[in-house]
Amino acid sequence: MRIYGKNLYGQYLILFMNITEETTKKTIEAIIEGIRRIKGNEITIIDLNTIRHTECGYFVICHGSSNTQVDAIAHSVEETTEEITGEKVWHRDGYRNAIWILLDYGNIMVHVFQKDARDFYNLEGLWADAKITKIEEDN
């Protein structure tokens, strides 16, 4: 997997990382647990590994019903993933308006949407060629 970063002089570097399938699976399970703790809706995993030229292996997608819930879900994912796996998020974006928060775990991108934004961007439709798994909701 390729990861892009900058060195001390601002030059872009391409880093290569060996991420095992076991590590990825544990991280995805921790992300799902973080989403469930705050009652995130319609959890979906998109496996991008069969698609060429993608920047990551998986998308984990869910939505909340308000800015407050979207913010809480994203924070829960960060806290739960670090608690269970010790892994910290590499990059985060979208907390300011909490319509679509993106959490970057290198090989896994977590998308926490508000329902309207999720329907509008339709990532599941955009990546329909990939393997899509819907996670059953806890009752």
C-alpha positions as YAML, in Angstrom:
chain: A
units: angstrom
residues:
- id: 1
  name: MET
  ca: [0.00, 0.00, 0.00]
- id: 2
  name: ARG
  ca: [1.22, 3.49, -0.83]
- id: 3
  name: ILE
  ca: [0.98, 6.28, 1.70]
- id: 4
  name: TYR
  ca: [1.85, 9.85, 0.89]
- id: 5
  name: GLY
  ca: [3.52, 12.13, 3.40]
- id: 6
  name: LYS
  ca: [5.83, 15.14, 3.65]
- id: 7
  name: ASN
  ca: [9.32, 15.30, 5.02]
- id: 8
  name: LEU
  ca: [10.72, 18.15, 7.11]
- id: 9
  name: TYR
  ca: [11.38, 20.19, 3.95]
- id: 10
  name: GLY
  ca: [7.83, 19.91, 2.65]
- id: 11
  name: GLN
  ca: [8.75, 17.42, -0.05]
- id: 12
  name: TYR
  ca: [6.22, 14.68, -0.73]
- id: 13
  name: LEU
  ca: [7.35, 11.17, -0.03]
- id: 14
  name: ILE
  ca: [5.80, 7.87, -0.94]
- id: 15
  name: LEU
  ca: [5.92, 5.46, 1.97]
- id: 16
  name: PHE
  ca: [5.17, 1.78, 1.70]
- id: 17
  name: MET
  ca: [3.46, 0.00, 4.54]
- id: 18
  name: ASN
  ca: [2.87, -3.67, 5.15]
- id: 19
  name: ILE
  ca: [-0.56, -3.95, 6.73]
- id: 20
  name: THR
  ca: [-1.70, -7.47, 7.50]
- id: 21
  name: GLU
  ca: [-5.22, -8.66, 6.85]
- id: 22
  name: GLU
  ca: [-5.52, -9.57, 10.54]
- id: 23
  name: THR
  ca: [-4.62, -6.02, 11.63]
- id: 24
  name: THR
  ca: [-7.09, -4.57, 9.13]
- id: 25
  name: LYS
  ca: [-9.86, -6.90, 10.36]
- id: 26
  name: LYS
  ca: [-9.26, -5.93, 14.00]
- id: 27
  name: THR
  ca: [-9.31, -2.25, 13.10]
- id: 28
  name: ILE
  ca: [-12.57, -2.60, 11.15]
- id: 29
  name: GLU
  ca: [-14.15, -4.46, 14.09]
- id: 30
  name: ALA
  ca: [-13.06, -1.67, 16.46]
- id: 31
  name: ILE
  ca: [-14.45, 0.98, 14.08]
- id: 32
  name: ILE
  ca: [-17.80, -0.84, 13.93]
- id: 33
  name: GLU
  ca: [-17.88, -1.08, 17.73]
- id: 34
  name: GLY
  ca: [-17.25, 2.68, 17.97]
- id: 35
  name: ILE
  ca: [-20.12, 3.35, 15.56]
- id: 36
  name: ARG
  ca: [-22.47, 1.02, 17.45]
- id: 37
  name: ARG
  ca: [-21.71, 2.67, 20.80]
- id: 38
  name: ILE
  ca: [-23.38, 5.86, 19.51]
- id: 39
  name: LYS
  ca: [-26.10, 4.08, 17.49]
- id: 40
  name: GLY
  ca: [-24.77, 4.89, 14.01]
- id: 41
  name: ASN
  ca: [-27.15, 3.84, 11.24]
- id: 42
  name: GLU
  ca: [-26.74, 1.53, 8.23]
- id: 43
  name: ILE
  ca: [-23.11, 0.50, 8.73]
- id: 44
  name: THR
  ca: [-21.62, -0.58, 5.41]
- id: 45
  name: ILE
  ca: [-18.17, -1.89, 4.51]
- id: 46
  name: ILE
  ca: [-16.92, -1.45, 0.95]
- id: 47
  name: ASP
  ca: [-13.99, -3.73, 0.11]
- id: 48
  name: LEU
  ca: [-11.94, -1.85, -2.51]
- id: 49
  name: ASN
  ca: [-9.15, -4.42, -2.74]
- id: 50
  name: THR
  ca: [-10.43, -5.79, -6.04]
- id: 51
  name: ILE
  ca: [-10.60, -2.32, -7.61]
- id: 52
  name: ARG
  ca: [-7.40, -1.06, -9.21]
- id: 53
  name: HIS
  ca: [-5.79, 2.29, -8.37]
- id: 54
  name: THR
  ca: [-7.53, 2.96, -5.08]
- id: 55
  name: GLU
  ca: [-5.83, 4.78, -2.22]
- id: 56
  name: CYS
  ca: [-7.14, 2.45, 0.47]
- id: 57
  name: GLY
  ca: [-8.51, -1.04, 0.89]
- id: 58
  name: TYR
  ca: [-11.78, -0.37, 2.71]
- id: 59
  name: PHE
  ca: [-14.46, 2.22, 3.31]
- id: 60
  name: VAL
  ca: [-16.60, 1.97, 6.43]
- id: 61
  name: ILE
  ca: [-19.71, 4.11, 6.02]
- id: 62
  name: CYS
  ca: [-22.52, 5.04, 8.40]
- id: 63
  name: HIS
  ca: [-24.76, 7.98, 9.17]
- id: 64
  name: GLY
  ca: [-26.28, 9.82, 12.09]
- id: 65
  name: SER
  ca: [-29.40, 11.92, 12.37]
- id: 66
  name: SER
  ca: [-27.85, 15.25, 13.43]
- id: 67
  name: ASN
  ca: [-24.59, 17.21, 13.57]
- id: 68
  name: THR
  ca: [-24.29, 16.27, 17.22]
- id: 69
  name: GLN
  ca: [-24.70, 12.54, 16.57]
- id: 70
  name: VAL
  ca: [-22.32, 12.56, 13.58]
- id: 71
  name: ASP
  ca: [-19.70, 14.32, 15.73]
- id: 72
  name: ALA
  ca: [-20.27, 11.86, 18.60]
- id: 73
  name: ILE
  ca: [-20.01, 8.82, 16.29]
- id: 74
  name: ALA
  ca: [-16.71, 10.04, 14.82]
- id: 75
  name: HIS
  ca: [-15.24, 10.75, 18.27]
- id: 76
  name: SER
  ca: [-16.43, 7.33, 19.46]
- id: 77
  name: VAL
  ca: [-14.72, 5.65, 16.50]
- id: 78
  name: GLU
  ca: [-11.45, 7.43, 17.29]
- id: 79
  name: GLU
  ca: [-11.62, 6.59, 21.01]
- id: 80
  name: THR
  ca: [-12.79, 2.99, 20.58]
- id: 81
  name: THR
  ca: [-10.28, 2.16, 17.86]
- id: 82
  name: GLU
  ca: [-7.41, 3.52, 19.94]
- id: 83
  name: GLU
  ca: [-8.72, 1.72, 23.04]
- id: 84
  name: ILE
  ca: [-9.06, -1.68, 21.31]
- id: 85
  name: THR
  ca: [-6.17, -1.64, 18.82]
- id: 86
  name: GLY
  ca: [-3.89, 1.15, 20.02]
- id: 87
  name: GLU
  ca: [-4.13, 2.68, 16.55]
- id: 88
  name: LYS
  ca: [-4.66, 6.43, 16.23]
- id: 89
  name: VAL
  ca: [-6.37, 8.09, 13.30]
- id: 90
  name: TRP
  ca: [-3.86, 9.44, 10.77]
- id: 91
  name: HIS
  ca: [-6.02, 12.29, 9.55]
- id: 92
  name: ARG
  ca: [-9.48, 13.64, 10.23]
- id: 93
  name: ASP
  ca: [-11.64, 16.15, 8.40]
- id: 94
  name: GLY
  ca: [-15.16, 17.54, 8.65]
- id: 95
  name: TYR
  ca: [-15.61, 18.06, 12.39]
- id: 96
  name: ARG
  ca: [-16.31, 21.76, 11.89]
- id: 97
  name: ASN
  ca: [-19.74, 21.30, 10.28]
- id: 98
  name: ALA
  ca: [-20.27, 17.57, 11.01]
- id: 99
  name: ILE
  ca: [-22.17, 16.90, 7.79]
- id: 100
  name: TRP
  ca: [-19.53, 14.42, 6.56]
- id: 101
  name: ILE
  ca: [-16.62, 13.47, 8.79]
- id: 102
  name: LEU
  ca: [-13.75, 11.50, 7.28]
- id: 103
  name: LEU
  ca: [-11.35, 9.48, 9.44]
- id: 104
  name: ASP
  ca: [-8.24, 8.12, 7.72]
- id: 105
  name: TYR
  ca: [-6.70, 4.95, 9.14]
- id: 106
  name: GLY
  ca: [-4.37, 4.38, 6.18]
- id: 107
  name: ASN
  ca: [-5.87, 1.25, 4.65]
- id: 108
  name: ILE
  ca: [-9.36, 2.12, 5.98]
- id: 109
  name: MET
  ca: [-11.36, 5.31, 5.44]
- id: 110
  name: VAL
  ca: [-14.31, 5.90, 7.75]
- id: 111
  name: HIS
  ca: [-17.11, 8.10, 6.41]
- id: 112
  name: VAL
  ca: [-19.63, 9.36, 8.98]
- id: 113
  name: PHE
  ca: [-22.44, 11.23, 7.23]
- id: 114
  name: GLN
  ca: [-25.68, 12.94, 7.98]
- id: 115
  name: LYS
  ca: [-28.42, 11.00, 6.15]
- id: 116
  name: ASP
  ca: [-29.04, 13.64, 3.44]
- id: 117
  name: ALA
  ca: [-25.32, 13.94, 2.64]
- id: 118
  name: ARG
  ca: [-24.95, 10.17, 2.49]
- id: 119
  name: ASP
  ca: [-27.83, 9.91, 0.05]
- id: 120
  name: PHE
  ca: [-26.44, 12.77, -2.06]
- id: 121
  name: TYR
  ca: [-22.86, 11.46, -2.34]
- id: 122
  name: ASN
  ca: [-23.99, 7.81, -2.65]
- id: 123
  name: LEU
  ca: [-20.59, 6.20, -2.11]
- id: 124
  name: GLU
  ca: [-22.17, 2.75, -2.23]
- id: 125
  name: GLY
  ca: [-23.45, 3.49, -5.75]
- id: 126
  name: LEU
  ca: [-20.19, 5.11, -6.82]
- id: 127
  name: TRP
  ca: [-18.21, 2.02, -5.77]
- id: 128
  name: ALA
  ca: [-20.86, -0.54, -6.80]
- id: 129
  name: ASP
  ca: [-18.21, -2.70, -8.52]
- id: 130
  name: ALA
  ca: [-16.62, -3.42, -5.14]
- id: 131
  name: LYS
  ca: [-17.75, -5.99, -2.60]
- id: 132
  name: ILE
  ca: [-20.30, -4.28, -0.33]
- id: 133
  name: THR
  ca: [-21.23, -5.72, 3.07]
- id: 134
  name: LYS
  ca: [-24.06, -4.30, 5.16]
- id: 135
  name: ILE
  ca: [-23.63, -4.84, 8.89]
- id: 136
  name: GLU
  ca: [-26.75, -5.89, 10.79]
- id: 137
  name: GLU
  ca: [-27.90, -3.35, 13.34]
- id: 138
  name: ASP
  ca: [-28.03, -4.20, 17.05]
- id: 139
  name: ASN
  ca: [-31.51, -4.22, 18.49]
...
